[in-house]
Amino acid sequence: MTKQRREEISKRYQELYEQDPELRVAHANRKGDIDFLNNIFLIDNLLAISAVTEEAKWNWLHRSLMHIPNQAKEWTGTPLATVKFYIDKGVTINAQDRYGMTPLHYAMRGKNAEAAIALLEAGADPNIPNRDNVIPLAMIGGMPERVDLLKLMLDKGANIHYKNGDNELSIVNSMKKHLGSQEKFIPVIQLLEQYASI
């Protein structure tokens, strides 16, 4: 690609960026730019903070948490300030999109433990199944090192006996069967078993 072509693409992107407030919000979400979010939603009223996309049924919490981590080390997830902004402004935390996913599902899928903790502390339900019958608790396998998050989910009533997806085993038994030999999952399984006996 020539330098001229790169400059044309960059110029076109900048034009789109300036014309599209949703694109600017996506950028502000990633950066944790709360001043910008306050301006666009609450001062300039360019967008409604309670808006939900028509087809996918995504609210601003869903949209801010959709990033899936890749192998790049620089991405650490949606900043906590962004998540707290939407929670504090009353965006529905247990809203399900067309896939049955809640913001907590997206935080768990994105391995964003801090966002998941903020959602749980604000009342997110760890037992809401998505359309594949998967509850957020079952997604703890992506972050086995975050036993603090698991404990909070359990303290908030997460159902360890839930049969996730099309699995015939409960979450605790499925983890024991499929992950029990991996050292990093031993503390997770021990905590699940502790709560299973309560």
Contact map, one row per residue, 1 for C-alpha under 8 A:
111011000000000000000000000000000000000000000000000000000000000000000000000000000000000000000000000000000000000000000000000000000000000000000000000000000000000000000000000000000000000000000000000000
111111000000000000000000000000000000000000000000000000000000000000000000000000000000000000000000000000000000000000000000000000000000000000000000000000000000000000000000000000000000000000000000000000
111111100000000000000000000000000000000000000000000000000000000000000000000000000000000000000000000000000000000000000000000000000000000000000000000000000000000000000000000000000000000000000000000000
011111110000000000000000000000000000000000000000000000000000000000000000000000000000000000000000000000000000000000000000000000000000000000000000000000000000000000000000000000000000000000000000000000
111111111000000000000000000000000000000000000000000000000000000000000000000000000000000000000000000000000000000000000000000000000000000000000000000000000000000000000000000000000000000000000000000000
111111111100000000000000000000000000000000000000000000000000000000000000000000000000000000000000000000000000000000000000000000000000000000000000000000000000000000000000000000000000000000000000000000
001111111110000000000000000000000000000000000000000000000000000000000000000000000000000000000000000000000000000000000000000000000000000000000000000000000000000000000000000000000000000000000000000000
000111111111000000000000000000000000000000000000000000000000000000000000000000000000000000000000000000000000000000000000000000000000000000000000000000000000000000000000000000000000000000000000000000
000011111111100000000000000000000000000000000000000000000000000000000000000000000000000000000000000000000000000000000000000000000000000000000000000000000000000000000000000000000000000000000000000000
000001111111110000000000000000000000000000000000000000000000000000000000000000000000000000000000000000000000000000000000000000000000000000000000000000000000000000000000000000000000000000000000000000
000000111111111000000000000000000000000000000000000000000000000000000000000000000000000000000000000000000000000000000000000000000000000000000000000000000000000000000000000000000000000000000000000000
000000011111111100000000000000000000000000000000000000000000000000000000000000000000000000000000000000000000000000000000000000000000000000000000000000000000000000000000000000000000000000000000000000
000000001111111110000000000000000000000000000000000000000000000000000000000000000000000000000000000000000000000000000000000000000000000000000000000000000000000000000000000000000000000000000000000000
000000000111111111000000000000000000000000000000000000000000000000000000000000000000000000000000000000000000000000000000000000000000000000000000000000000000000000000000000000000000000000000000000000
000000000011111111100000000000000000000000000000000000000000000000000000000000000000000000000000000000000000000000000000000000000000000000000000000000000000000000000000000000000000000000000000000000
000000000001111111110000000000000000000000000000000000000000000000000000000000000000000000000000000000000000000000000000000000000000000000000000000000000000000000000000000000000000000000000000000000
000000000000111111111011000000000000000000000000000000000000000000000000000000000000000000000000000000000000000000000000000000000000000000000000000000000000000000000000000000000000000000000000000000
000000000000011111111001000000000000000000000000000000000000000000000000000000000000000000000000000000000000000000000000000000000000000000000000000000000000000000000000000000000000000000000000000000
000000000000001111111000000000000000000000000000000000000000000000000000000000000000000000000000000000000000000000000000000000000000000000000000000000000000000000000000000000000000000000000000000000
000000000000000111111111000000000000000000000000000000000000000000000000000000000000000000000000000000000000000000000000000000000000000000000000000000000000000000000000000000000000000000000000000000
000000000000000011111111100000000000000100000110000000000000000000000000000000000000000000000000000000000000000000000000000000000000000000000000000000000000000000000000000000000000000000000000000000
000000000000000000011111110000000000000000000010000000000000000000000000000000000000000000000000000000000000000000000000000000000000000000000000000000000000000000000000000000000000000000000000000000
000000000000000010011111111000000000000000000000000000000000000000000000000000000000000000000000000000000000000000000000000000000000000000000000000000000000000000000000000000000000000000000000000000
000000000000000011011111111100000000000000000000000000000000000000000000000000000000000000000000000000000000000000000000000000000000000000000000000000000000000000000000000000000000000000000000000000
000000000000000000001111111110000001100100000000000000000000000000000000000000000000000000000000000000000000000000000000000000000000000000000000000000000000000000000000000000000000000000000000000000
000000000000000000000111111111000000000000000000000000000000001100000000000000000000000000000000000000000000000000000000000000000000000000000000000000000000000000000000000000000000000000000000000000
000000000000000000000011111111100000000000000000000000000000000000000000000000000000000000000000000000000000000000000000000000000000000000000000000000000000000000000000000000000000000000000000000000
000000000000000000000001111111111101100000000000000000000000000000000000000000000000000000000000000000000000000000000000000000000000000000000000000000000000000000000000000000000000000000000000000000
000000000000000000000000111111111000100000000000000000000000000100000000000001100100000000000000000000000000000000000000000000000000000000000000000000000000000000000000000000000000000000000000000000
000000000000000000000000011111111000000000000000000000000000000100000000000011100100000000000000000000000000000000000000000000000000000000000000000000000000000000000000000000000000000000000000000000
000000000000000000000000001111111000000000000000000000000000000000000000000001100000000000000000000000000000000000000000000000000000000000000000000000000000000000000000000000000000000000000000000000
000000000000000000000000000111111100000000000000000000000000000000000000000001111100000000000000000000000000000000000000000000000000000000000000000000000000000000000000000000000000000000000000000000
000000000000000000000000000111111111100000000000000000000000000000000000000000000100000000000000000000000000000000000000000000000000000000000000000000000000000000000000000000000000000000000000000000
000000000000000000000000000100011111110000000000000000000000000000000000000000001100100000000000000000000000000000000000000000000000000000000000000000000000000000000000000000000000000000000000000000
000000000000000000000000000000001111111000000000000000000000000000000000000000000000000000000000000000000000000000000000000000000000000000000000000000000000000000000000000000000000000000000000000000
000000000000000000000000100100001111111100000000000000000000000000000000000000000000000000000000000000000000000000000000000000000000000000000000000000000000000000000000000000000000000000000000000000
000000000000000000000000100110001111111111000000000000000000000000000000000000000000000000000000000000000000000000000000000000000000000000000000000000000000000000000000000000000000000000000000000000
000000000000000000000000000000000111111111100000000000000000000000000000000000000000000000000000000000000000000000000000000000000000000000000000000000000000000000000000000000000000000000000000000000
000000000000000000000000000000000011111111111000000000000000000000000000000000000000000000000000000000000000000000000000000000000000000000000000000000000000000000000000000000000000000000000000000000
000000000000000000001000100000000001111111111110000000000000000000000000000000000000000000000000000000000000000000000000000000000000000000000000000000000000000000000000000000000000000000000000000000
000000000000000000000000000000000000111111111111100000000000000000000000000000000000000000000000000000000000000000000000000000000000000000000000000000000000000000000000000000000000000000000000000000
000000000000000000000000000000000000111111111000000000000000000000000000000000000000000000000000000000000000000000000000000000000000000000000000000000000000000000000000000000000000000000000000000000
000000000000000000000000000000000000011111111000000000000000000000000000000000000000000000000000000000000000000000000000000000000000000000000000000000000000000000000000000000000000000000000000000000
000000000000000000000000000000000000001111111100000000000000000000000000000000000000000000000000000000000000000000000000000000000000000000000000000000000000000000000000000000000000000000000000000000
000000000000000000000000000000000000001111111111000000000000000000000000000000000000000000000000000000000000000000000000000000000000000000000000000000000000000000000000000000000000000000000000000000
000000000000000000001000000000000000000110011111000000000000000000000000000000000000000000000000000000000000000000000000000000000000000000000000000000000000000000000000000000000000000000000000000000
000000000000000000001100000000000000000110001111101000000000000000000000000000000000000000000000000000000000000000000000000000000000000000000000000000000000000000000000000000000000000000000000000000
000000000000000000000000000000000000000010001111111000000000000000000000000000000000000000000000000000000000000000000000000000000000000000000000000000000000000000000000000000000000000000000000000000
000000000000000000000000000000000000000010000011111000000001000000000000000000000000010010100000000000000000000000000000000000000000000000000000000000000000000000000000000000000000000000000000000000
000000000000000000000000000000000000000000000001111100000011000000000000000000000000000001100000000000000000000000000000000000000000000000000000000000000000000000000000000000000000000000000000000000
000000000000000000000000000000000000000000000011111110000011000000000000000000000000000000000000000000000000000000000000000000000000000000000000000000000000000000000000000000000000000000000000000000
000000000000000000000000000000000000000000000000011111001111000000000000000000000000000000000000000000000000000000000000000000000000000000000000000000000000000000000000000000000000000000000000000000
000000000000000000000000000000000000000000000000001111111110000000000000000000000000000000000000000000000000000000000000000000000000000000000000000000000000000000000000000000000000000000000000000000
000000000000000000000000000000000000000000000000000111111100000000000000000000000000000000000000000000000000000000000000000000000000000000000000000000000000000000000000000000000000000000000000000000
000000000000000000000000000000000000000000000000000011111000000000000000000000000000000000000000010000000000000000000000000000000000000000000000000000000000000000000000000000000000000000000000000000
000000000000000000000000000000000000000000000000000011111100000000000000000000000000000000000000111000000000000000000000000000000000000000000000000000000000000000000000000000000000000000000000000000
000000000000000000000000000000000000000000000000000111111110000000000000000000000000000000000001110000000000000000000000000000000000000000000000000000000000000000000000000000000000000000000000000000
000000000000000000000000000000000000000000000000000111011111111000000000000000000000000000000001110000000000000000000000000000000000000000000000000000000000000000000000000000000000000000000000000000
000000000000000000000000000000000000000000000000011110001111111000000000000000000000000000110010000000000000000000000000000000000000000000000000000000000000000000000000000000000000000000000000000000
000000000000000000000000000000000000000000000000111100000111111100000000000000000000010000100000000000000000000000000000000000000000000000000000000000000000000000000000000000000000000000000000000000
000000000000000000000000000000000000000000000000000000000111111110000000000000000010011000111000000000100000000000000000000000000000000000000000000000000000000000000000000000000000000000000000000000
000000000000000000000000000000000000000000000000000000000111111111000000000000000000000000000000100001100100000000000000000000000000000000000000000000000000000000000000000000000000000000000000000000
000000000000000000000000010000000000000000000000000000000111111111000000000000000000000000000000000000000000000000000000000000000000000000000000000000000000000000000000000000000000000000000000000000
000000000000000000000000010011000000000000000000000000000001111111100000000001000110000000000000000000000000000000000000000000000000000000000000000000000000000000000000000000000000000000000000000000
000000000000000000000000000000000000000000000000000000000000111111100000000011000000000000000000000000100110010000000000000000000000000000000000000000000000000000000000000000000000000000000000000000
000000000000000000000000000000000000000000000000000000000000011111110000000000000000000000000000000000000110010000000000000000000000000000000000000000000000000000000000000000000000000000000000000000
000000000000000000000000000000000000000000000000000000000000000111111000000011000000000000000000000000000100010000000000000000000000000000000000000000000000000000000000000000000000000000000000000000
000000000000000000000000000000000000000000000000000000000000000001111100000000000000000000000000000000000000111000000000000000000000000000000000000000000000000000000000000000000000000000000000000000
000000000000000000000000000000000000000000000000000000000000000000111111001110000000000000000000000000000000011000000000000000000000000000000000000000000000000000000000000000000000000000000000000000
000000000000000000000000000000000000000000000000000000000000000000011111000000000000000000000000000000000000000000000000000000000000000000000000000000000000000000000000000000000000000000000000000000
000000000000000000000000000000000000000000000000000000000000000000001111100000000000000000000000000000000000000000000000000000000000000000000000000000000000000000000000000000000000000000000000000000
000000000000000000000000000000000000000000000000000000000000000000001111111000000000000000000000000000000000000000000000000000000000000000000000000000000000000000000000000000000000000000000000000000
000000000000000000000000000000000000000000000000000000000000000000000011111100000000000000000000000000000000000000000000000000000000000000000000000000000000000000000000000000000000000000000000000000
000000000000000000000000000000000000000000000000000000000000000000000001111100000000000000000000000000000000000000000000000000000000000000000000000000000000000000000000000000000000000000000000000000
000000000000000000000000000000000000000000000000000000000000000000001001111110000000000000000000000000000000000000000000000000000000000000000000000000000000000000000000000000000000000000000000000000
000000000000000000000000000000000000000000000000000000000000000000001000111111100000000000000000000000000000000100000000000000000000000000000000000000000000000000000000000000000000000000000000000000
000000000000000000000000000001000000000000000000000000000000000010101000001111100000000000000000000000000000011100000000000000000000000000000000000000000000000000000000000000000000000000000000000000
000000000000000000000000000011110000000000000000000000000000000110100000000111110110000000000000000000000000000100100000000000000000000000000000000000000000000000000000000000000000000000000000000000
000000000000000000000000000011110000000000000000000000000000000000000000000111111110000000000000000000000000000000100000000000000000000000000000000000000000000000000000000000000000000000000000000000
000000000000000000000000000000010000000000000000000000000000000000000000000001111111000000000000000000000000000001100100000000000000000000000000000000000000000000000000000000000000000000000000000000
000000000000000000000000000000010100000000000000000000000000000000000000000000111111100000000000000000000000000000000000000000000000000000000000000000000000000000000000000000000000000000000000000000
000000000000000000000000000011011100000000000000000000000000000100000000000001111111110000000000000000000000000000000000000000000000000000000000000000000000000000000000000000000000000000000000000000
000000000000000000000000000000000000000000000000000000000000100100000000000001111111111000000000000000000000000000100100000000000000000000000000000000000000000000000000000000000000000000000000000000
000000000000000000000000000000000000000000000000000000000000000000000000000000011111111100000000000000000000000000000100000000000000000000000000000000000000000000000000000000000000000000000000000000
000000000000000000000000000000000100000000000000000000000000000000000000000000001111111110000000000000000000000000000000000000000000000000000000000000000000000000000000000000000000000000000000000000
000000000000000000000000000000000000000000000000100000000001100000000000000000000111111111100000000000000000000000000000000000000000000000000000000000000000000000000000000000000000000000000000000000
000000000000000000000000000000000000000000000000000000000000100000000000000000000011111111111000000000000000000000000010010000000000000000000000000000000000000000000000000000000000000000000000000000
000000000000000000000000000000000000000000000000000000000000000000000000000000000001111111100000000000000000000000000000000000000000000000000000000000000000000000000000000000000000000000000000000000
000000000000000000000000000000000000000000000000100000000000000000000000000000000000111111100000000000000000000000000000000000000000000000000000000000000000000000000000000000000000000000000000000000
000000000000000000000000000000000000000000000000010000000000000000000000000000000000011111110000000000000000000000000000000000000000000000000000000000000000000000000000000000000000000000000000000000
000000000000000000000000000000000000000000000000110000000011100000000000000000000000011111111000000000000000000000000000000000000000000000000000000000000000000000000000000000000000000000000000000000
000000000000000000000000000000000000000000000000000000000010100000000000000000000000001001111110000000000000000000000000000000000000000000000000000000000000000000000000000000000000000000000000000000
000000000000000000000000000000000000000000000000000000000000100000000000000000000000001000111110000001110000000000000010011100000000000000000000000000000000000000000000000000000000000000000000000000
000000000000000000000000000000000000000000000000000000000000000000000000000000000000000000011111000001110000000000000000000110000000000000000000000000000000000000000000000000000000000000000000000000
000000000000000000000000000000000000000000000000000000000010000000000000000000000000000000011111100011100000000000000000000000000000000000000000000000000000000000000000000000000000000000000000000000
000000000000000000000000000000000000000000000000000000001100000000000000000000000000000000000111111111100000000000000000000000000100000000000000000000000000000000000000000000000000000000000000000000
000000000000000000000000000000000000000000000000000000011100010000000000000000000000000000000011111111000000000000000000000000000000000000000000000000000000000000000000000000000000000000000000000000
000000000000000000000000000000000000000000000000000000111100000000000000000000000000000000000001111110000000000000000000000000000000000000000000000000000000000000000000000000000000000000000000000000
000000000000000000000000000000000000000000000000000000010000000000000000000000000000000000000001111110000000000000000000000000000110000000000000000000000000000000000000000000000000000000000000000000
000000000000000000000000000000000000000000000000000000000000000000000000000000000000000000000001111111000000000000000000000000001110000000000000000000000000000000000000000000000000000000000000000000
000000000000000000000000000000000000000000000000000000000000000000000000000000000000000000000011111111111100000000000000000000001110000000000000000000000000000000000000000000000000000000000000000000
000000000000000000000000000000000000000000000000000000000000010000000000000000000000000000001111100111111100000000000000000000010100000000000000000000000000000000000000000000000000000000000000000000
000000000000000000000000000000000000000000000000000000000000110010000000000000000000000000001111000011111110000000000010000000000000000000000000000000000000000000000000000000000000000000000000000000
000000000000000000000000000000000000000000000000000000000000000000000000000000000000000000001100000011111111000000010011000111000000000100000000000000000000000000000000000000000000000000000000000000
000000000000000000000000000000000000000000000000000000000000000000000000000000000000000000000000000011111111100000000000000000000000001100100000000000000000000000000000000000000000000000000000000000
000000000000000000000000000000000000000000000000000000000000010011100000000000000000000000000000000011111111110000000000000000000000000000000000000000000000000000000000000000000000000000000000000000
000000000000000000000000000000000000000000000000000000000000000011000000000000000000000000000000000000111111111110110000000000000000000000000000000000000000000000000000000000000000000000000000000000
000000000000000000000000000000000000000000000000000000000000000000000000000000000000000000000000000000011111111110010000000000000000000100110100000000000000000000000000000000000000000000000000000000
000000000000000000000000000000000000000000000000000000000000000000010000000000000000000000000000000000001111111100000000000000000000000000100100000000000000000000000000000000000000000000000000000000
000000000000000000000000000000000000000000000000000000000000000011111000000010000000000000000000000000000111111100000000000000000000000000000000000000000000000000000000000000000000000000000000000000
000000000000000000000000000000000000000000000000000000000000000000011000000010000000000000000000000000000011111110000000000000000000000000000110000000000000000000000000000000000000000000000000000000
000000000000000000000000000000000000000000000000000000000000000000000000000111000000000000000000000000000011111111110000000000000000000000000000000000000000000000000000000000000000000000000000000000
000000000000000000000000000000000000000000000000000000000000000000000000000000000000000000000000000000000011001111111000000000000000000000000010010010000000000000000000000000000000000000000000000000
000000000000000000000000000000000000000000000000000000000000000000000000000000010000000000000000000000000000000111111100000000000000000000000000000000000000000000000000000000000000000000000000000000
000000000000000000000000000000000000000000000000000000000000000000000000000001110010000000000000000000000010000111111110000000000000000000000000000000000000000000000000000000000000000000000000000000
000000000000000000000000000000000000000000000000000000000000000000000000000000000000000000000000000000010011000111111111000000000000000000000000000010000000000000000000000000000000000000000000000000
000000000000000000000000000000000000000000000000000000000000000000000000000000000000000000000000000000000000000011111111100000000000000000000000000010010000000000000000000000000000000000000000000000
000000000000000000000000000000000000000000000000000000000000000000000000000000010011000000000000000000000000000001111111110000000000000000000000000000000000000000000000000000000000000000000000000000
000000000000000000000000000000000000000000000000000000000000000000000000000000000000001000001000000000110000000000111111111100000000000000000000000000000000000000000000000000000000000000000000000000
000000000000000000000000000000000000000000000000000000000000000000000000000000000000000000000000000000010000000000011111111111000000000000000000000000011001000000000000000000000000000000000000000000
000000000000000000000000000000000000000000000000000000000000000000000000000000000000000000000000000000000000000000001111111100000000000000000000000000000000000000000000000000000000000000000000000000
000000000000000000000000000000000000000000000000000000000000000000000000000000000000001000001000000000000000000000000111111100000000000000000000000000000000000000000000000000000000000000000000000000
000000000000000000000000000000000000000000000000000000000000000000000000000000000000000000001000000000000000000000000011111110000000000000000000000000000000000000000000000000000000000000000000000000
000000000000000000000000000000000000000000000000000000000000000000000000000000000000000000001100000000010000000000000011111111000000000000000000000000000000000000000000000000000000000000000000000000
000000000000000000000000000000000000000000000000000000000000000000000000000000000000000000000100000000010000000000000001001111110000000000000000000000000001010000000000000000000000000000000000000000
000000000000000000000000000000000000000000000000000000000000000000000000000000000000000000000000000000010000000000000001000111110000001110000000000000001001111000000000000000000000000000000000000000
000000000000000000000000000000000000000000000000000000000000000000000000000000000000000000000000000000000000000000000000000011111000001110000000000000000000111000000000000000000000000000000000000000
000000000000000000000000000000000000000000000000000000000000000000000000000000000000000000000000000001000000000000000000000011111100011100000000000000000000000000000000000000000000000000000000000000
000000000000000000000000000000000000000000000000000000000000000000000000000000000000000000000000000110000000000000000000000000111111111100000000000000000000000000000000000000000000000000000000000000
000000000000000000000000000000000000000000000000000000000000000000000000000000000000000000000001001111000000000000000000000000011111111000000000000000000000000000000000000000000000000000000000000000
000000000000000000000000000000000000000000000000000000000000000000000000000000000000000000000000001110000000000000000000000000001111110000000000000000000000000000000000000000000000000000000000000000
000000000000000000000000000000000000000000000000000000000000000000000000000000000000000000000000000000000000000000000000000000001111110000000000000000000000000000001000000000000000000000000000000000
000000000000000000000000000000000000000000000000000000000000000000000000000000000000000000000000000000000000000000000000000000001111111000000000000000000000000000011100000000000000000000000000000000
000000000000000000000000000000000000000000000000000000000000000000000000000000000000000000000000000000000000000000000000000000011111111101000000000000000000000000011000000000000000000000000000000000
000000000000000000000000000000000000000000000000000000000000000000000000000000000000000000000000000000001000000000000000000001111100111111100000000000000000000000010000000000000000000000000000000000
000000000000000000000000000000000000000000000000000000000000000000000000000000000000000000000000000000011001000000000000000001111000011111110000000000000000000000000000000000000000000000000000000000
000000000000000000000000000000000000000000000000000000000000000000000000000000000000000000000000000000000000000000000000000001100000001111110000000001001000011100000000000000000000000000000000000000
000000000000000000000000000000000000000000000000000000000000000000000000000000000000000000000000000000000000000000000000000000000000011111111000000000000000000000010000001000000000000000000000000000
000000000000000000000000000000000000000000000000000000000000000000000000000000000000000000000000000000001001100000000000000000000000001111111110000000000000000000000000000000000000000000000000000000
000000000000000000000000000000000000000000000000000000000000000000000000000000000000000000000000000000000001000000000000000000000000000111111111000001000000000000000000000000000000000000000000000000
000000000000000000000000000000000000000000000000000000000000000000000000000000000000000000000000000000000000000000000000000000000000000001111111000000000000000000000000000000000000000010000000000000
000000000000000000000000000000000000000000000000000000000000000000000000000000000000000000000000000000000001101000000000000000000000000000111111000000000000000000000000000000000000000000000000000000
000000000000000000000000000000000000000000000000000000000000000000000000000000000000000000000000000000000000001010000000000000000000000000111111110000000000000000000000000000000000000000000000000000
000000000000000000000000000000000000000000000000000000000000000000000000000000000000000000000000000000000000000000000000000000000000000000011111111000000000000000000000000000000000000110010000000000
000000000000000000000000000000000000000000000000000000000000000000000000000000000000000000000000000000000000000000000000000000000000000000000011111000000000000000000000000000000000000110000000000000
000000000000000000000000000000000000000000000000000000000000000000000000000000000000000000000000000000000000000010000000000000000000000000000011111111000000000000000000000000000000000000000000000000
000000000000000000000000000000000000000000000000000000000000000000000000000000000000000000000000000000000000000000000000000000000000000000000001111111100000000000000000000000000000000000110000000000
000000000000000000000000000000000000000000000000000000000000000000000000000000000000000000000000000000000000000000000000000000000000000000000000011111110000000000000000000000000000000000000000000000
000000000000000000000000000000000000000000000000000000000000000000000000000000000000000000000000000000000000000010011000000000000000000000000000011111111000000000000000000000000000000000000000000000
000000000000000000000000000000000000000000000000000000000000000000000000000000000000000000000000000000000000000000000000000000000000000010010000011111111100000000000000000000000000000000010000000000
000000000000000000000000000000000000000000000000000000000000000000000000000000000000000000000000000000000000000000000000000000000000000000000000001111111110000000000000000000000000000000000010000000
000000000000000000000000000000000000000000000000000000000000000000000000000000000000000000000000000000000000000000001001000000000000000000000000000111111111000000000000000000000000000000000000000000
000000000000000000000000000000000000000000000000000000000000000000000000000000000000000000000000000000000000000000000001000001000000000010000000000011111111110000000000000000000000000000000000000000
000000000000000000000000000000000000000000000000000000000000000000000000000000000000000000000000000000000000000000000000000000000000000000000000000001111111111100000000000000000000000000000000001000
000000000000000000000000000000000000000000000000000000000000000000000000000000000000000000000000000000000000000000000000000000000000000000000000000000111111110000000000000000000000000000000000000000
000000000000000000000000000000000000000000000000000000000000000000000000000000000000000000000000000000000000000000000001000011000000000000000000000000011111110000000000000000000000000000000000000000
000000000000000000000000000000000000000000000000000000000000000000000000000000000000000000000000000000000000000000000000000001100000000000000000000000001111111000000000000000000000000000000000000000
000000000000000000000000000000000000000000000000000000000000000000000000000000000000000000000000000000000000000000000000000011100000000010000000000000001111111100000000000000000000000000000000000000
000000000000000000000000000000000000000000000000000000000000000000000000000000000000000000000000000000000000000000000000000001100000000010000000000000000100111111000000000000000000000000000000000000
000000000000000000000000000000000000000000000000000000000000000000000000000000000000000000000000000000000000000000000000000000000000000010000000000000000100011111000000011100000000000000000001001100
000000000000000000000000000000000000000000000000000000000000000000000000000000000000000000000000000000000000000000000000000000000000000000000000000000000000001111100000011100000000000000000000000100
000000000000000000000000000000000000000000000000000000000000000000000000000000000000000000000000000000000000000000000000000000000000000000000000000000000000001111110000011000000000000000000000000000
000000000000000000000000000000000000000000000000000000000000000000000000000000000000000000000000000000000000000000000000000000000000000000000000000000000000000011111111111000000000000000000000000000
000000000000000000000000000000000000000000000000000000000000000000000000000000000000000000000000000000000000000000000000000000000000111001000000000000000000000001111111111000000000000000000000000000
000000000000000000000000000000000000000000000000000000000000000000000000000000000000000000000000000000000000000000000000000000000001110000000000000000000000000000111110000000000000000000000000000000
000000000000000000000000000000000000000000000000000000000000000000000000000000000000000000000000000000000000000000000000000000000000100000000000000000000000000000111111000000000000000000000000000000
000000000000000000000000000000000000000000000000000000000000000000000000000000000000000000000000000000000000000000000000000000000000000000000000000000000000000000111111110001000000000000000000000000
000000000000000000000000000000000000000000000000000000000000000000000000000000000000000000000000000000000000000000000000000000000000000000000000000000000000000000110111110000000000000000000000000000
000000000000000000000000000000000000000000000000000000000000000000000000000000000000000000000000000000000000000000000000000000000000000000000000000000000000000000110011111111000000000000000000000000
000000000000000000000000000000000000000000000000000000000000000000000000000000000000000000000000000000000000000000000000000000000000000000000000000000000000000111110011111111000000000000000000000000
000000000000000000000000000000000000000000000000000000000000000000000000000000000000000000000000000000000000000000000000000000000000000001000000000000000000000111110000111111100000000000000000000000
000000000000000000000000000000000000000000000000000000000000000000000000000000000000000000000000000000000000000000000000000000000000000000000000000000000000000110000000111111110000000000001001100100
000000000000000000000000000000000000000000000000000000000000000000000000000000000000000000000000000000000000000000000000000000000000000000000000000000000000000000000000111111111000000000000000000000
000000000000000000000000000000000000000000000000000000000000000000000000000000000000000000000000000000000000000000000000000000000000000000000000000000000000000000000010111111111110000000000000000000
000000000000000000000000000000000000000000000000000000000000000000000000000000000000000000000000000000000000000000000000000000000000000000000000000000000000000000000000001111111111000000001000000000
000000000000000000000000000000000000000000000000000000000000000000000000000000000000000000000000000000000000000000000000000000000000000000000000000000000000000000000000000111111111100000001000000000
000000000000000000000000000000000000000000000000000000000000000000000000000000000000000000000000000000000000000000000000000000000000000000000000000000000000000000000000000011111111000000000000000000
000000000000000000000000000000000000000000000000000000000000000000000000000000000000000000000000000000000000000000000000000000000000000000000000000000000000000000000000000001111111100000000000000000
000000000000000000000000000000000000000000000000000000000000000000000000000000000000000000000000000000000000000000000000000000000000000000000000000000000000000000000000000001111111110010000000000000
000000000000000000000000000000000000000000000000000000000000000000000000000000000000000000000000000000000000000000000000000000000000000000000000000000000000000000000000000000111111111011001000000000
000000000000000000000000000000000000000000000000000000000000000000000000000000000000000000000000000000000000000000000000000000000000000000000000000000000000000000000000000000010111111011000000000000
000000000000000000000000000000000000000000000000000000000000000000000000000000000000000000000000000000000000000000000000000000000000000000000000000000000000000000000000000000000011111111000000000000
000000000000000000000000000000000000000000000000000000000000000000000000000000000000000000000000000000000000000000000000000000000000000000000000000000000000000000000000000000000001111111000000000000
000000000000000000000000000000000000000000000000000000000000000000000000000000000000000000000000000000000000000000000000000000000000000000000001100000000000000000000000000000000000011111110000000000
000000000000000000000000000000000000000000000000000000000000000000000000000000000000000000000000000000000000000000000000000000000000000000001001100000000000000000000000000000000011111111111000000000
000000000000000000000000000000000000000000000000000000000000000000000000000000000000000000000000000000000000000000000000000000000000000000000000000000000000000000000000000000000001111111111100000000
000000000000000000000000000000000000000000000000000000000000000000000000000000000000000000000000000000000000000000000000000000000000000000000000001000000000000000000000000000000000000111111110000000
000000000000000000000000000000000000000000000000000000000000000000000000000000000000000000000000000000000000000000000000000000000000000000000001001001000000000000000000000000000000000111111111000000
000000000000000000000000000000000000000000000000000000000000000000000000000000000000000000000000000000000000000000000000000000000000000000000000000000000000000000000000000100110001000011111111100000
000000000000000000000000000000000000000000000000000000000000000000000000000000000000000000000000000000000000000000000000000000000000000000000000000000000000000000000000000000000000000001111111110000
000000000000000000000000000000000000000000000000000000000000000000000000000000000000000000000000000000000000000000000000000000000000000000000000000000100000000000000000000000000000000000111111111000
000000000000000000000000000000000000000000000000000000000000000000000000000000000000000000000000000000000000000000000000000000000000000000000000000000000000000100000000000100000000000000011111111100
000000000000000000000000000000000000000000000000000000000000000000000000000000000000000000000000000000000000000000000000000000000000000000000000000000000000000000000000000100000000000000001111111110
000000000000000000000000000000000000000000000000000000000000000000000000000000000000000000000000000000000000000000000000000000000000000000000000000000000000000000000000000000000000000000000111111111
000000000000000000000000000000000000000000000000000000000000000000000000000000000000000000000000000000000000000000000000000000000000000000000000000000000100000100000000000000000000000000000011111111
000000000000000000000000000000000000000000000000000000000000000000000000000000000000000000000000000000000000000000000000000000000000000000000000000000000000000110000000000100000000000000000001111111
000000000000000000000000000000000000000000000000000000000000000000000000000000000000000000000000000000000000000000000000000000000000000000000000000000000000000000000000000000000000000000000000111111
000000000000000000000000000000000000000000000000000000000000000000000000000000000000000000000000000000000000000000000000000000000000000000000000000000000000000000000000000000000000000000000000011111
